[in-house]
Amino acid sequence: MRGLRAAAIVIVGVSLVTACGGRTAPAPTGGPTAGSAGSTGSTGSTGGRSAVPDPTPAGSPSPGGTPTETPTGATTEAATEAAVPSAAWKVSEPARLPTSSALLDVAAIGPRDVWAVGFQAGAEDREGAPAVVRWDGARWREVPGLTDRDVYHLVGVSAGGPGDVWVAGNGANAFAAHWDGRRWTGLRPFGVAEDYRLTDVAAAGGGAWFTGNGPSGAVLLEWDGRGFANALKSDGTLEAITAKQGHVWAVGSQEERTPLVWHGVSGSWEKQRVPAIGGGTLRRVWQISPSDVWAVGEVAADPGEPGPPAPRPLVLHWDGSRWTRVEVPVPRGTLHGLTAFGPGDVWIGGVDADHPGQALFLRFDGTTWSREYGPLFRSPRQNQQYEETDDVGRVGVARVPGTTALWAVGSVGVGDDEDDFVLRR
């Protein structure tokens, strides 16, 4: 972390002094819905027992009440300066990774078993190496075994148990690996093909599901313990996947840049009808139950809007019959992380474009939304190498089963000046 923890503590103190003397930023206003839709009944194509790249193109109101926008009352000097950080989110010292590192995803098995993945030792002139770190209840340690596999970045992690952990990433080829409690087994889902990339993984029932993208569109793969199978081929791109209770949900963006959702049960796939939001991409999906599913992402910035362009948060909810857009109390920003303890305790991680130096956390309690911010890791400096050097780039979040605890991971800065962080609540 190269001093990020100490810097965050100092900056938090300065931010609190500044914020307490500033004015209160006006709360955004708006309703909960912006259109809804059901499923189309269309089906996806299926493949055989091996995931061979196919050159053929593929042809709510929220549950429990109406969510109102109720910010936690962040007080700032100006809209783009630091928001008051929540005392609940604490900086955790991660495993010490080399410079230019980031943690991109996190998964928790229990209070003493949490995994996070990303990359380390990256730079403008090199891709870097995979990073895997594990929390044992006392400290984070790096898990060796993947740095010599011709892999650059790990983008997803999912755990079915202590001896069933999957990671997905990319190097010269798409790469997946399984941890059986003692060692890694590396796999190449597309063989030596260099034009396919994995985006996420979901462990389920002793197997695993993967999303990826290639020259002929998006693909969804299943690992059944023996090999990979092409479960689905789609136009557009797929960015994330979840699999629970026999249901599989995959999300991303259609070719026309509107949100994309696929739902699978017992080998049958259905493309869902979702609100046609131009510029919308879904980055994460989470199932609480088959009739209670959330998906988050962003709507691309509109260059015609006044002020600096910035994407807008996108939240969709499935109630068992239709998908509905849900408004949240942040008008500008991106959402990357999603988890839930139940219908009345949903958490989203992301970045507020008006407070880009801090991790953003949104919580839905079944009726209303609230927001929290992590600490400010860096303050803008004169002559800094990049304009985004002090900005948070991505925030992943995971619940700890059997507790009320949360872990969040991400990175601050870009290029040679990027650094990973870990937060705990």
Order of alpha helices (4+ residues) and beta strands (2+ residues): alpha-beta-beta-beta-beta-beta-beta-beta-beta-beta-beta-beta-beta-beta-beta-beta-beta-beta-beta-beta-beta-beta-beta-beta-beta-beta-beta-beta-beta-beta-beta-beta-beta-beta
